[in-house]
Amino acid sequence: MGLELMKGRPADCTGRLDKEVRVYDLLDRLGIEYERVDHVAAETMEACAEIDEALAPAAICKNLFLCNRQETAFYMLMIRGDKKFKTKDISKQIDSPRLSFGKPEKMFEYLDITPGSVSVMGLMNDKDNHVRLLVDRDVLESEYVGCHPCINTSSLRIKSKDVFGKYLEAVHHDYIVVNVPVETAE
């Protein structure tokens, strides 16, 4: 039983969270086309595999909420789902001391999202630019990006050029390109 990919926002937004509806409102206002698949909360790799299949050929991203040791600088890292995050790889590239995962309270405060729903779409809620976006070069080279609309019961497929162009411009965020190495078997 495959998931159904639909064009645009749900016909009826009853029962959907306000933050999810705000994502659709913004994308529609910006004239950004997107496709959507609704699903159970994506909490297992099996659930994610089925979603990945529905959104193909989108680069399905792991979105990690990170901070420096002092918790004075916050980052969202977008990497391909098949890559591993190693703090030393990224810390060097952005000239920051060791990075670790940011606290859920800060994620909610700055992005209005909760663990499991981290998405570039959350940057629309970061009006004071507390969070810097870090994007792995491989994600930028994909034609499409897959992401949640601030909740992990839906996933979107959007053209990368729209996410990293029109969308980020509209929410007043830029990004830093990083290179996350592919792990090879030794």
C-alpha positions in Angstrom: 0.0 0.0 0.0 1.8 3.1 -1.2 1.4 6.6 0.1 -0.4 9.1 -2.1 1.4 12.1 -3.4 -0.9 15.1 -3.7 -0.4 18.5 -5.2 -0.4 21.4 -2.8 -2.2 21.9 0.5 -5.0 19.7 1.9 -8.5 20.5 0.6 -9.6 20.6 4.2 -7.2 21.8 7.0 -9.6 20.9 9.8 -7.7 19.2 12.6 -4.3 20.3 11.3 -2.0 22.3 13.5 -1.8 26.1 13.0 1.9 25.9 12.3 1.4 23.4 9.5 -1.3 25.5 7.9 1.0 28.6 8.2 3.6 26.7 6.1 1.0 26.1 3.3 -0.2 29.7 3.5 3.4 31.0 3.1 4.3 28.6 0.2 1.1 29.5 -1.6 1.6 33.2 -1.0 5.2 32.9 -2.5 3.9 31.0 -5.5 6.1 28.0 -4.6 4.7 24.7 -5.9 4.9 21.7 -3.7 3.6 18.1 -3.4 2.5 16.6 -0.2 2.1 13.1 1.3 0.2 12.6 4.6 1.3 9.7 6.8 1.5 8.4 10.3 4.1 10.1 12.5 7.5 9.3 10.9 9.3 7.8 13.8 10.9 4.7 12.4 13.2 4.0 9.5 10.6 1.8 8.0 8.0 4.6 7.9 10.7 7.0 6.5 11.6 4.5 3.8 8.0 4.5 2.5 7.8 8.3 2.6 11.2 8.5 0.8 9.8 6.3 -1.9 6.7 8.5 -2.3 8.8 11.7 -2.5 11.4 10.3 -4.9 13.5 11.8 -6.4 13.7 14.4 -3.6 16.8 14.5 -1.3 15.3 13.4 1.9 17.1 15.3 4.6 18.0 14.7 8.1 17.5 18.0 9.8 19.5 18.4 13.0 19.1 21.2 15.6 22.5 22.0 17.0 24.2 24.5 19.2 27.7 25.4 20.4 28.9 24.3 23.9 28.0 27.7 25.4 24.5 27.5 23.9 24.9 30.9 22.4 24.8 29.9 18.7 22.2 27.7 17.2 22.2 25.8 13.8 20.0 23.7 11.7 22.0 21.2 9.6 20.4 19.7 6.5 22.2 16.6 5.3 21.1 13.7 3.2 19.4 10.9 5.1 22.2 8.4 4.2 25.0 10.5 5.7 26.3 10.5 9.3 26.8 13.7 11.3 30.1 14.0 13.0 30.6 17.2 15.0 34.3 17.6 14.1 33.5 17.6 10.4 31.1 20.6 10.7 32.7 22.5 13.6 35.9 23.0 11.6 34.0 24.3 8.5 32.0 26.9 10.4 34.8 27.8 12.8 32.8 27.0 15.9 33.7 25.0 19.0 32.3 21.6 19.3 28.6 21.3 18.4 26.0 19.2 20.2 22.3 18.7 19.9 20.3 21.7 20.9 17.7 21.4 23.7 14.0 20.8 22.7 13.0 23.9 24.6 15.2 26.1 22.4 14.0 24.3 19.2 10.4 25.1 20.3 11.2 28.7 21.3 13.0 29.6 18.1 11.4 27.4 15.4 8.0 26.4 16.9 8.8 22.7 16.3 9.4 19.6 18.4 11.9 16.8 18.1 11.1 14.6 15.1 9.6 17.5 13.1 12.7 19.6 12.5 12.5 21.1 9.1 13.8 24.1 7.1 10.1 25.3 7.2 10.6 26.0 10.9 12.8 29.0 9.9 9.7 30.9 9.1 9.1 31.1 12.8 12.6 32.4 13.6 11.9 36.1 13.2 15.0 37.2 15.1 17.4 34.8 13.2 18.6 32.9 16.2 19.2 29.8 14.0 21.8 29.6 11.2 21.1 27.2 8.4 23.9 24.8 7.4 23.3 22.9 4.2 25.3 19.9 2.9 26.5 20.5 -0.7 24.8 17.3 -1.8 21.4 18.6 -0.7 21.9 21.8 -2.8 22.7 19.7 -5.8 19.4 17.8 -5.7 16.5 19.0 -7.8 14.0 18.5 -5.0 14.1 18.6 -1.2 11.9 16.6 1.1 10.9 18.2 4.4 8.1 18.3 7.0 5.7 21.2 7.2 6.7 21.7 10.9 4.9 18.5 11.9 6.0 14.9 11.1 2.6 13.6 9.9 3.1 15.1 6.5 6.0 15.5 4.1 6.6 17.9 1.3 8.5 17.7 -2.0 9.7 21.2 -3.1 12.2 22.3 -5.8 15.5 23.0 -4.1 15.9 26.3 -6.0 12.6 27.5 -4.4 13.6 26.4 -0.9 17.1 27.9 -1.1 15.9 30.9 -3.1 12.4 32.3 -2.7 11.5 30.7 0.6 14.7 31.6 2.5 14.7 35.1 1.1 11.1 35.5 2.3 11.9 34.3 5.8 15.1 36.4 5.9 17.6 33.6 6.4 20.6 32.7 4.4 22.7 29.5 4.6 26.2 28.2 4.9 27.3 25.4 2.5 29.1 22.6 4.3 30.6 19.3 3.1 29.6 16.2 5.0 31.7 13.3 3.9 30.2 10.0 2.9 31.3 7.2 5.2 33.0 4.4 3.4 33.3 0.9 4.7 36.8 0.2 6.0 
